[in-house]
């Protein structure tokens, strides 16, 4: 069974008390699904900005020692 595709959506909102909250990240099948989840948490909020965030695909195999060293070292320059 394959996992259902989900994306991460970033929101900037104003709560009903007037506070602005930046960078709320919520997973969803699509933007309306993520917005529905957001509105369940923040009742009466105003959405100021919505964007889709890029998420990396999960690894297919185990992490090797070389993978960890590459991650720590950063990009190689030639």
PyMOL Python script that loads the backbone (N, CA, C, O; Angstrom):
from pymol import cmd

cmd.read_pdbstr("""\
ATOM      1  N   UNK A   1       0.848  -1.186   0.000  1.00  0.00           N
ATOM      2  CA  UNK A   1       0.000   0.000   0.000  1.00  0.00           C
ATOM      3  C   UNK A   1       0.888   1.243   0.000  1.00  0.00           C
ATOM      4  O   UNK A   1       1.799   1.353   0.820  1.00  0.00           O
ATOM      5  N   UNK A   2       0.630   2.172  -0.909  1.00  0.00           N
ATOM      6  CA  UNK A   2       1.422   3.385  -1.006  1.00  0.00           C
ATOM      7  C   UNK A   2       0.840   4.465  -0.106  1.00  0.00           C
ATOM      8  O   UNK A   2      -0.378   4.578   0.030  1.00  0.00           O
ATOM      9  N   UNK A   3       1.719   5.262   0.513  1.00  0.00           N
ATOM     10  CA  UNK A   3       1.209   6.345   1.360  1.00  0.00           C
ATOM     11  C   UNK A   3       0.517   7.405   0.517  1.00  0.00           C
ATOM     12  O   UNK A   3       0.904   7.660  -0.624  1.00  0.00           O
ATOM     13  N   UNK A   4      -0.504   8.013   1.088  1.00  0.00           N
ATOM     14  CA  UNK A   4      -1.211   9.063   0.351  1.00  0.00           C
ATOM     15  C   UNK A   4      -0.326  10.303   0.276  1.00  0.00           C
ATOM     16  O   UNK A   4       0.336  10.657   1.252  1.00  0.00           O
ATOM     17  N   UNK A   5      -0.315  10.960  -0.878  1.00  0.00           N
ATOM     18  CA  UNK A   5       0.546  12.137  -1.015  1.00  0.00           C
ATOM     19  C   UNK A   5       0.012  13.305  -0.185  1.00  0.00           C
ATOM     20  O   UNK A   5      -1.175  13.629  -0.237  1.00  0.00           O
ATOM     21  N   UNK A   6       0.894  13.919   0.569  1.00  0.00           N
ATOM     22  CA  UNK A   6       0.522  15.102   1.336  1.00  0.00           C
ATOM     23  C   UNK A   6       1.554  16.178   1.083  1.00  0.00           C
ATOM     24  O   UNK A   6       2.701  15.889   0.743  1.00  0.00           O
ATOM     25  N   UNK A   7       1.151  17.385   1.247  1.00  0.00           N
ATOM     26  CA  UNK A   7       2.050  18.522   1.089  1.00  0.00           C
ATOM     27  C   UNK A   7       1.972  19.352   2.358  1.00  0.00           C
ATOM     28  O   UNK A   7       1.056  19.197   3.166  1.00  0.00           O
ATOM     29  N   UNK A   8       2.936  20.225   2.516  1.00  0.00           N
ATOM     30  CA  UNK A   8       2.956  21.112   3.671  1.00  0.00           C
ATOM     31  C   UNK A   8       2.604  22.510   3.175  1.00  0.00           C
ATOM     32  O   UNK A   8       3.179  22.994   2.200  1.00  0.00           O
ATOM     33  N   UNK A   9       1.662  23.149   3.846  1.00  0.00           N
ATOM     34  CA  UNK A   9       1.221  24.491   3.468  1.00  0.00           C
ATOM     35  C   UNK A   9       1.563  25.460   4.585  1.00  0.00           C
ATOM     36  O   UNK A   9       1.348  25.177   5.764  1.00  0.00           O
ATOM     37  N   UNK A  10       2.097  26.603   4.197  1.00  0.00           N
ATOM     38  CA  UNK A  10       2.452  27.637   5.157  1.00  0.00           C
ATOM     39  C   UNK A  10       1.413  28.740   5.148  1.00  0.00           C
ATOM     40  O   UNK A  10       0.962  29.166   4.085  1.00  0.00           O
ATOM     41  N   UNK A  11       1.036  29.198   6.317  1.00  0.00           N
ATOM     42  CA  UNK A  11       0.021  30.243   6.435  1.00  0.00           C
ATOM     43  C   UNK A  11       0.535  31.381   7.299  1.00  0.00           C
ATOM     44  O   UNK A  11       1.348  31.186   8.202  1.00  0.00           O
ATOM     45  N   UNK A  12       0.048  32.554   7.004  1.00  0.00           N
ATOM     46  CA  UNK A  12       0.224  33.734   7.861  1.00  0.00           C
ATOM     47  C   UNK A  12      -1.192  34.179   8.179  1.00  0.00           C
ATOM     48  O   UNK A  12      -1.977  34.452   7.271  1.00  0.00           O
ATOM     49  N   UNK A  13      -1.524  34.255   9.465  1.00  0.00           N
ATOM     50  CA  UNK A  13      -2.907  34.542   9.850  1.00  0.00           C
ATOM     51  C   UNK A  13      -2.972  35.667  10.873  1.00  0.00           C
ATOM     52  O   UNK A  13      -1.979  36.034  11.500  1.00  0.00           O
ATOM     53  N   UNK A  14      -4.178  36.196  11.015  1.00  0.00           N
ATOM     54  CA  UNK A  14      -4.495  37.121  12.108  1.00  0.00           C
ATOM     55  C   UNK A  14      -5.563  36.421  12.936  1.00  0.00           C
ATOM     56  O   UNK A  14      -6.621  36.059  12.422  1.00  0.00           O
ATOM     57  N   UNK A  15      -5.280  36.234  14.217  1.00  0.00           N
ATOM     58  CA  UNK A  15      -6.238  35.571  15.095  1.00  0.00           C
ATOM     59  C   UNK A  15      -7.412  36.505  15.378  1.00  0.00           C
ATOM     60  O   UNK A  15      -7.359  37.696  15.073  1.00  0.00           O
ATOM     61  N   UNK A  16      -8.454  35.957  15.955  1.00  0.00           N
ATOM     62  CA  UNK A  16      -9.630  36.794  16.233  1.00  0.00           C
ATOM     63  C   UNK A  16      -9.340  37.861  17.278  1.00  0.00           C
ATOM     64  O   UNK A  16     -10.074  38.844  17.385  1.00  0.00           O
ATOM     65  N   UNK A  17      -8.258  37.671  18.060  1.00  0.00           N
ATOM     66  CA  UNK A  17      -7.873  38.701  19.031  1.00  0.00           C
ATOM     67  C   UNK A  17      -6.953  39.752  18.415  1.00  0.00           C
ATOM     68  O   UNK A  17      -6.600  40.727  19.079  1.00  0.00           O
ATOM     69  N   UNK A  18      -6.558  39.565  17.142  1.00  0.00           N
ATOM     70  CA  UNK A  18      -5.759  40.563  16.443  1.00  0.00           C
ATOM     71  C   UNK A  18      -4.279  40.258  16.334  1.00  0.00           C
ATOM     72  O   UNK A  18      -3.550  40.996  15.671  1.00  0.00           O
ATOM     73  N   UNK A  19      -3.815  39.192  16.966  1.00  0.00           N
ATOM     74  CA  UNK A  19      -2.395  38.832  16.887  1.00  0.00           C
ATOM     75  C   UNK A  19      -2.087  38.211  15.530  1.00  0.00           C
ATOM     76  O   UNK A  19      -2.866  37.408  15.017  1.00  0.00           O
ATOM     77  N   UNK A  20      -0.948  38.585  14.950  1.00  0.00           N
ATOM     78  CA  UNK A  20      -0.525  38.016  13.674  1.00  0.00           C
ATOM     79  C   UNK A  20       0.422  36.857  13.957  1.00  0.00           C
ATOM     80  O   UNK A  20       1.376  36.992  14.723  1.00  0.00           O
ATOM     81  N   UNK A  21       0.148  35.720  13.328  1.00  0.00           N
ATOM     82  CA  UNK A  21       0.977  34.524  13.493  1.00  0.00           C
ATOM     83  C   UNK A  21       1.571  34.189  12.132  1.00  0.00           C
ATOM     84  O   UNK A  21       0.844  33.974  11.162  1.00  0.00           O
ATOM     85  N   UNK A  22       2.902  34.148  12.068  1.00  0.00           N
ATOM     86  CA  UNK A  22       3.613  33.839  10.829  1.00  0.00           C
ATOM     87  C   UNK A  22       4.051  32.383  10.810  1.00  0.00           C
ATOM     88  O   UNK A  22       4.228  31.752  11.852  1.00  0.00           O
ATOM     89  N   UNK A  23       4.217  31.873   9.609  1.00  0.00           N
ATOM     90  CA  UNK A  23       4.859  30.579   9.373  1.00  0.00           C
ATOM     91  C   UNK A  23       4.179  29.417  10.086  1.00  0.00           C
ATOM     92  O   UNK A  23       4.853  28.603  10.718  1.00  0.00           O
ATOM     93  N   UNK A  24       2.871  29.328   9.997  1.00  0.00           N
ATOM     94  CA  UNK A  24       2.151  28.155  10.493  1.00  0.00           C
ATOM     95  C   UNK A  24       2.225  27.098   9.403  1.00  0.00           C
ATOM     96  O   UNK A  24       1.750  27.336   8.293  1.00  0.00           O
ATOM     97  N   UNK A  25       2.802  25.946   9.685  1.00  0.00           N
ATOM     98  CA  UNK A  25       2.941  24.885   8.697  1.00  0.00           C
ATOM     99  C   UNK A  25       1.982  23.758   9.032  1.00  0.00           C
ATOM    100  O   UNK A  25       1.988  23.227  10.142  1.00  0.00           O
ATOM    101  N   UNK A  26       1.147  23.396   8.041  1.00  0.00           N
ATOM    102  CA  UNK A  26       0.129  22.374   8.242  1.00  0.00           C
ATOM    103  C   UNK A  26       0.151  21.425   7.052  1.00  0.00           C
ATOM    104  O   UNK A  26       0.192  21.865   5.904  1.00  0.00           O
ATOM    105  N   UNK A  27       0.124  20.120   7.326  1.00  0.00           N
ATOM    106  CA  UNK A  27       0.056  19.126   6.267  1.00  0.00           C
ATOM    107  C   UNK A  27      -1.376  19.020   5.760  1.00  0.00           C
ATOM    108  O   UNK A  27      -2.333  19.180   6.517  1.00  0.00           O
ATOM    109  N   UNK A  28      -1.503  18.747   4.456  1.00  0.00           N
ATOM    110  CA  UNK A  28      -2.816  18.543   3.881  1.00  0.00           C
ATOM    111  C   UNK A  28      -2.720  17.913   2.508  1.00  0.00           C
ATOM    112  O   UNK A  28      -1.682  17.992   1.850  1.00  0.00           O
ATOM    113  N   UNK A  29      -3.815  17.279   2.071  1.00  0.00           N
ATOM    114  CA  UNK A  29      -3.847  16.691   0.731  1.00  0.00           C
ATOM    115  C   UNK A  29      -3.792  17.774  -0.328  1.00  0.00           C
ATOM    116  O   UNK A  29      -3.196  17.600  -1.391  1.00  0.00           O
ATOM    117  N   UNK A  30      -4.427  18.899  -0.016  1.00  0.00           N
ATOM    118  CA  UNK A  30      -4.421  20.060  -0.902  1.00  0.00           C
ATOM    119  C   UNK A  30      -4.633  21.299  -0.029  1.00  0.00           C
ATOM    120  O   UNK A  30      -4.800  21.192   1.186  1.00  0.00           O
ATOM    121  N   UNK A  31      -4.623  22.476  -0.666  1.00  0.00           N
ATOM    122  CA  UNK A  31      -4.730  23.706   0.124  1.00  0.00           C
ATOM    123  C   UNK A  31      -6.046  23.812   0.893  1.00  0.00           C
ATOM    124  O   UNK A  31      -6.026  24.207   2.059  1.00  0.00           O
ATOM    125  N   UNK A  32      -7.195  23.475   0.288  1.00  0.00           N
ATOM    126  CA  UNK A  32      -8.441  23.538   1.079  1.00  0.00           C
ATOM    127  C   UNK A  32      -8.432  22.605   2.299  1.00  0.00           C
ATOM    128  O   UNK A  32      -8.992  22.943   3.341  1.00  0.00           O
ATOM    129  N   UNK A  33      -7.800  21.439   2.169  1.00  0.00           N
ATOM    130  CA  UNK A  33      -7.713  20.518   3.302  1.00  0.00           C
ATOM    131  C   UNK A  33      -6.865  21.120   4.423  1.00  0.00           C
ATOM    132  O   UNK A  33      -7.235  21.045   5.595  1.00  0.00           O
ATOM    133  N   UNK A  34      -5.729  21.716   4.061  1.00  0.00           N
ATOM    134  CA  UNK A  34      -4.868  22.355   5.063  1.00  0.00           C
ATOM    135  C   UNK A  34      -5.575  23.552   5.695  1.00  0.00           C
ATOM    136  O   UNK A  34      -5.459  23.781   6.899  1.00  0.00           O
ATOM    137  N   UNK A  35      -6.306  24.314   4.885  1.00  0.00           N
ATOM    138  CA  UNK A  35      -7.041  25.475   5.411  1.00  0.00           C
ATOM    139  C   UNK A  35      -8.136  25.027   6.374  1.00  0.00           C
ATOM    140  O   UNK A  35      -8.371  25.678   7.392  1.00  0.00           O
ATOM    141  N   UNK A  36      -8.804  23.925   6.062  1.00  0.00           N
ATOM    142  CA  UNK A  36      -9.847  23.388   6.948  1.00  0.00           C
ATOM    143  C   UNK A  36      -9.244  23.021   8.302  1.00  0.00           C
ATOM    144  O   UNK A  36      -9.813  23.334   9.348  1.00  0.00           O
ATOM    145  N   UNK A  37      -8.085  22.355   8.275  1.00  0.00           N
ATOM    146  CA  UNK A  37      -7.418  21.983   9.530  1.00  0.00           C
ATOM    147  C   UNK A  37      -7.003  23.222  10.318  1.00  0.00           C
ATOM    148  O   UNK A  37      -7.130  23.261  11.541  1.00  0.00           O
ATOM    149  N   UNK A  38      -6.506  24.234   9.605  1.00  0.00           N
ATOM    150  CA  UNK A  38      -6.104  25.489  10.252  1.00  0.00           C
ATOM    151  C   UNK A  38      -7.294  26.143  10.948  1.00  0.00           C
ATOM    152  O   UNK A  38      -7.181  26.589  12.090  1.00  0.00           O
ATOM    153  N   UNK A  39      -8.422  26.200  10.268  1.00  0.00           N
ATOM    154  CA  UNK A  39      -9.611  26.855  10.837  1.00  0.00           C
ATOM    155  C   UNK A  39     -10.205  26.074  12.011  1.00  0.00           C
ATOM    156  O   UNK A  39     -10.906  26.650  12.843  1.00  0.00           O
ATOM    157  N   UNK A  40      -9.932  24.771  12.085  1.00  0.00           N
ATOM    158  CA  UNK A  40     -10.360  23.995  13.249  1.00  0.00           C
ATOM    159  C   UNK A  40      -9.536  24.368  14.481  1.00  0.00           C
ATOM    160  O   UNK A  40     -10.034  24.339  15.606  1.00  0.00           O
ATOM    161  N   UNK A  41      -8.273  24.718  14.252  1.00  0.00           N
ATOM    162  CA  UNK A  41      -7.386  25.079  15.363  1.00  0.00           C
ATOM    163  C   UNK A  41      -7.580  26.536  15.764  1.00  0.00           C
ATOM    164  O   UNK A  41      -7.706  26.851  16.948  1.00  0.00           O
ATOM    165  N   UNK A  42      -7.605  27.429  14.762  1.00  0.00           N
ATOM    166  CA  UNK A  42      -7.730  28.872  15.000  1.00  0.00           C
ATOM    167  C   UNK A  42      -9.116  29.323  14.541  1.00  0.00           C
ATOM    168  O   UNK A  42      -9.287  29.765  13.405  1.00  0.00           O
ATOM    169  N   UNK A  43     -10.088  29.211  15.418  1.00  0.00           N
ATOM    170  CA  UNK A  43     -11.463  29.581  15.088  1.00  0.00           C
ATOM    171  C   UNK A  43     -11.557  31.081  14.852  1.00  0.00           C
ATOM    172  O   UNK A  43     -11.054  31.868  15.653  1.00  0.00           O
ATOM    173  N   UNK A  44     -12.191  31.478  13.772  1.00  0.00           N
ATOM    174  CA  UNK A  44     -12.408  32.888  13.487  1.00  0.00           C
ATOM    175  C   UNK A  44     -11.182  33.637  13.022  1.00  0.00           C
ATOM    176  O   UNK A  44     -11.150  34.865  13.099  1.00  0.00           O
ATOM    177  N   UNK A  45     -10.164  32.929  12.538  1.00  0.00           N
ATOM    178  CA  UNK A  45      -8.950  33.620  12.091  1.00  0.00           C
ATOM    179  C   UNK A  45      -9.139  34.161  10.675  1.00  0.00           C
ATOM    180  O   UNK A  45     -10.014  33.720   9.930  1.00  0.00           O
ATOM    181  N   UNK A  46      -8.296  35.124  10.332  1.00  0.00           N
ATOM    182  CA  UNK A  46      -8.265  35.683   8.973  1.00  0.00           C
ATOM    183  C   UNK A  46      -6.951  35.241   8.338  1.00  0.00           C
ATOM    184  O   UNK A  46      -5.880  35.492   8.890  1.00  0.00           O
ATOM    185  N   UNK A  47      -7.027  34.585   7.185  1.00  0.00           N
ATOM    186  CA  UNK A  47      -5.818  34.128   6.500  1.00  0.00           C
ATOM    187  C   UNK A  47      -5.272  35.280   5.677  1.00  0.00           C
ATOM    188  O   UNK A  47      -5.938  35.778   4.769  1.00  0.00           O
ATOM    189  N   UNK A  48      -4.047  35.704   6.000  1.00  0.00           N
ATOM    190  CA  UNK A  48      -3.408  36.815   5.305  1.00  0.00           C
ATOM    191  C   UNK A  48      -2.589  36.332   4.113  1.00  0.00           C
ATOM    192  O   UNK A  48      -2.474  37.034   3.109  1.00  0.00           O
ATOM    193  N   UNK A  49      -2.022  35.134   4.224  1.00  0.00           N
ATOM    194  CA  UNK A  49      -1.174  34.595   3.157  1.00  0.00           C
ATOM    195  C   UNK A  49      -1.174  33.075   3.251  1.00  0.00           C
ATOM    196  O   UNK A  49      -1.174  32.513   4.347  1.00  0.00           O
ATOM    197  N   UNK A  50      -1.173  32.415   2.102  1.00  0.00           N
ATOM    198  CA  UNK A  50      -1.077  30.959   2.058  1.00  0.00           C
ATOM    199  C   UNK A  50      -0.089  30.581   0.965  1.00  0.00           C
ATOM    200  O   UNK A  50      -0.077  31.183  -0.109  1.00  0.00           O
ATOM    201  N   UNK A  51       0.741  29.577   1.246  1.00  0.00           N
ATOM    202  CA  UNK A  51       1.707  29.125   0.249  1.00  0.00           C
ATOM    203  C   UNK A  51       1.983  27.644   0.460  1.00  0.00           C
ATOM    204  O   UNK A  51       1.837  27.115   1.562  1.00  0.00           O
ATOM    205  N   UNK A  52       2.381  26.994  -0.614  1.00  0.00           N
ATOM    206  CA  UNK A  52       2.749  25.582  -0.538  1.00  0.00           C
ATOM    207  C   UNK A  52       4.241  25.496  -0.282  1.00  0.00           C
ATOM    208  O   UNK A  52       5.031  26.134  -0.977  1.00  0.00           O
ATOM    209  N   UNK A  53       4.630  24.713   0.706  1.00  0.00           N
ATOM    210  CA  UNK A  53       6.041  24.542   1.040  1.00  0.00           C
ATOM    211  C   UNK A  53       6.555  23.258   0.408  1.00  0.00           C
ATOM    212  O   UNK A  53       5.819  22.282   0.265  1.00  0.00           O
ATOM    213  N   UNK A  54       7.805  23.273   0.040  1.00  0.00           N
ATOM    214  CA  UNK A  54       8.439  22.097  -0.553  1.00  0.00           C
ATOM    215  C   UNK A  54       8.906  21.183   0.570  1.00  0.00           C
ATOM    216  O   UNK A  54       9.560  21.622   1.515  1.00  0.00           O
ATOM    217  N   UNK A  55       8.561  19.910   0.452  1.00  0.00           N
ATOM    218  CA  UNK A  55       9.046  18.931   1.417  1.00  0.00           C
ATOM    219  C   UNK A  55       9.855  17.890   0.661  1.00  0.00           C
ATOM    220  O   UNK A  55       9.527  17.542  -0.473  1.00  0.00           O
ATOM    221  N   UNK A  56      10.902  17.401   1.285  1.00  0.00           N
ATOM    222  CA  UNK A  56      11.742  16.402   0.649  1.00  0.00           C
ATOM    223  C   UNK A  56      11.073  15.043   0.705  1.00  0.00           C
ATOM    224  O   UNK A  56      10.358  14.714   1.652  1.00  0.00           O
ATOM    225  N   UNK A  57      11.327  14.255  -0.343  1.00  0.00           N
ATOM    226  CA  UNK A  57      10.806  12.891  -0.379  1.00  0.00           C
ATOM    227  C   UNK A  57      11.519  12.060   0.687  1.00  0.00           C
ATOM    228  O   UNK A  57      12.706  12.264   0.940  1.00  0.00           O
ATOM    229  N   UNK A  58      10.809  11.136   1.303  1.00  0.00           N
ATOM    230  CA  UNK A  58      11.450  10.310   2.326  1.00  0.00           C
ATOM    231  C   UNK A  58      12.523   9.416   1.715  1.00  0.00           C
ATOM    232  O   UNK A  58      12.463   9.075   0.533  1.00  0.00           O
ATOM    233  N   UNK A  59      13.492   9.045   2.521  1.00  0.00           N
ATOM    234  CA  UNK A  59      14.557   8.151   2.057  1.00  0.00           C
ATOM    235  C   UNK A  59      13.980   6.780   1.746  1.00  0.00           C
ATOM    236  O   UNK A  59      13.015   6.334   2.366  1.00  0.00           O
ATOM    237  N   UNK A  60      14.592   6.130   0.777  1.00  0.00           N
ATOM    238  CA  UNK A  60      14.123   4.799   0.408  1.00  0.00           C
ATOM    239  C   UNK A  60      14.884   3.697   1.132  1.00  0.00           C
ATOM    240  O   UNK A  60      14.412   2.563   1.206  1.00  0.00           O
ATOM    241  N   UNK A  61      16.058   4.021   1.665  1.00  0.00           N
ATOM    242  CA  UNK A  61      16.857   3.002   2.334  1.00  0.00           C
ATOM    243  C   UNK A  61      17.442   3.530   3.624  1.00  0.00           C
ATOM    244  O   UNK A  61      17.139   4.644   4.051  1.00  0.00           O
ATOM    245  N   UNK A  62      18.289   2.713   4.244  1.00  0.00           N
ATOM    246  CA  UNK A  62      18.905   3.143   5.502  1.00  0.00           C
ATOM    247  C   UNK A  62      19.926   4.255   5.271  1.00  0.00           C
ATOM    248  O   UNK A  62      20.454   4.407   4.169  1.00  0.00           O
ATOM    249  N   UNK A  63      20.195   5.018   6.307  1.00  0.00           N
ATOM    250  CA  UNK A  63      21.179   6.091   6.242  1.00  0.00           C
ATOM    251  C   UNK A  63      22.563   5.475   6.457  1.00  0.00           C
ATOM    252  O   UNK A  63      22.780   4.718   7.404  1.00  0.00           O
ATOM    253  N   UNK A  64      23.485   5.811   5.569  1.00  0.00           N
ATOM    254  CA  UNK A  64      24.842   5.278   5.680  1.00  0.00           C
ATOM    255  C   UNK A  64      25.747   6.293   6.368  1.00  0.00           C
ATOM    256  O   UNK A  64      25.384   7.456   6.545  1.00  0.00           O
ATOM    257  N   UNK A  65      26.920   5.829   6.747  1.00  0.00           N
ATOM    258  CA  UNK A  65      27.921   6.704   7.358  1.00  0.00           C
ATOM    259  C   UNK A  65      28.280   7.832   6.401  1.00  0.00           C
ATOM    260  O   UNK A  65      28.431   8.978   6.825  1.00  0.00           O
ATOM    261  N   UNK A  66      28.418   7.520   5.112  1.00  0.00           N
ATOM    262  CA  UNK A  66      28.760   8.527   4.110  1.00  0.00           C
ATOM    263  C   UNK A  66      27.673   9.600   4.008  1.00  0.00           C
ATOM    264  O   UNK A  66      27.977  10.778   3.824  1.00  0.00           O
ATOM    265  N   UNK A  67      26.408   9.191   4.126  1.00  0.00           N
ATOM    266  CA  UNK A  67      25.302  10.158   4.091  1.00  0.00           C
ATOM    267  C   UNK A  67      25.420  11.151   5.243  1.00  0.00           C
ATOM    268  O   UNK A  67      25.202  12.348   5.059  1.00  0.00           O
ATOM    269  N   UNK A  68      25.763  10.655   6.427  1.00  0.00           N
ATOM    270  CA  UNK A  68      25.890  11.518   7.600  1.00  0.00           C
ATOM    271  C   UNK A  68      27.062  12.478   7.430  1.00  0.00           C
ATOM    272  O   UNK A  68      26.943  13.662   7.743  1.00  0.00           O
ATOM    273  N   UNK A  69      28.193  11.976   6.936  1.00  0.00           N
ATOM    274  CA  UNK A  69      29.364  12.827   6.724  1.00  0.00           C
ATOM    275  C   UNK A  69      29.051  13.897   5.684  1.00  0.00           C
ATOM    276  O   UNK A  69      29.426  15.056   5.859  1.00  0.00           O
ATOM    277  N   UNK A  70      28.367  13.521   4.601  1.00  0.00           N
ATOM    278  CA  UNK A  70      27.981  14.499   3.576  1.00  0.00           C
ATOM    279  C   UNK A  70      27.064  15.568   4.156  1.00  0.00           C
ATOM    280  O   UNK A  70      27.186  16.743   3.812  1.00  0.00           O
ATOM    281  N   UNK A  71      26.155  15.172   5.027  1.00  0.00           N
ATOM    282  CA  UNK A  71      25.234  16.122   5.647  1.00  0.00           C
ATOM    283  C   UNK A  71      25.984  17.110   6.535  1.00  0.00           C
ATOM    284  O   UNK A  71      25.691  18.305   6.524  1.00  0.00           O
ATOM    285  N   UNK A  72      26.942  16.614   7.296  1.00  0.00           N
ATOM    286  CA  UNK A  72      27.718  17.475   8.188  1.00  0.00           C
ATOM    287  C   UNK A  72      28.651  18.383   7.400  1.00  0.00           C
ATOM    288  O   UNK A  72      28.802  19.560   7.729  1.00  0.00           O
ATOM    289  N   UNK A  73      29.280  17.834   6.354  1.00  0.00           N
ATOM    290  CA  UNK A  73      30.272  18.580   5.569  1.00  0.00           C
ATOM    291  C   UNK A  73      29.654  19.683   4.735  1.00  0.00           C
ATOM    292  O   UNK A  73      30.308  20.686   4.449  1.00  0.00           O
ATOM    293  N   UNK A  74      28.420  19.512   4.346  1.00  0.00           N
ATOM    294  CA  UNK A  74      27.788  20.484   3.467  1.00  0.00           C
ATOM    295  C   UNK A  74      28.134  20.192   2.018  1.00  0.00           C
ATOM    296  O   UNK A  74      28.736  19.162   1.714  1.00  0.00           O
ATOM    297  N   UNK A  75      27.753  21.096   1.120  1.00  0.00           N
ATOM    298  CA  UNK A  75      28.003  20.862  -0.304  1.00  0.00           C
ATOM    299  C   UNK A  75      29.503  20.879  -0.607  1.00  0.00           C
ATOM    300  O   UNK A  75      30.261  21.667  -0.042  1.00  0.00           O
ATOM    301  N   UNK A  76      29.899  20.000  -1.501  1.00  0.00           N
ATOM    302  CA  UNK A  76      31.313  19.940  -1.878  1.00  0.00           C
ATOM    303  C   UNK A  76      31.604  20.988  -2.932  1.00  0.00           C
ATOM    304  O   UNK A  76      30.809  21.187  -3.850  1.00  0.00           O
ATOM    305  N   UNK A  77      32.730  21.655  -2.807  1.00  0.00           N
ATOM    306  CA  UNK A  77      33.132  22.644  -3.805  1.00  0.00           C
ATOM    307  C   UNK A  77      34.341  22.112  -4.553  1.00  0.00           C
ATOM    308  O   UNK A  77      35.287  21.594  -3.959  1.00  0.00           O
ATOM    309  N   UNK A  78      34.288  22.251  -5.848  1.00  0.00           N
ATOM    310  CA  UNK A  78      35.361  21.713  -6.696  1.00  0.00           C
ATOM    311  C   UNK A  78      36.224  22.830  -7.216  1.00  0.00           C
ATOM    312  O   UNK A  78      37.181  22.582  -7.949  1.00  0.00           O
TER     313      UNK A  78
END
""", "prot")
cmd.dss("prot")
cmd.show_as("cartoon", "prot")
cmd.util.cbc("prot")
cmd.orient("prot")
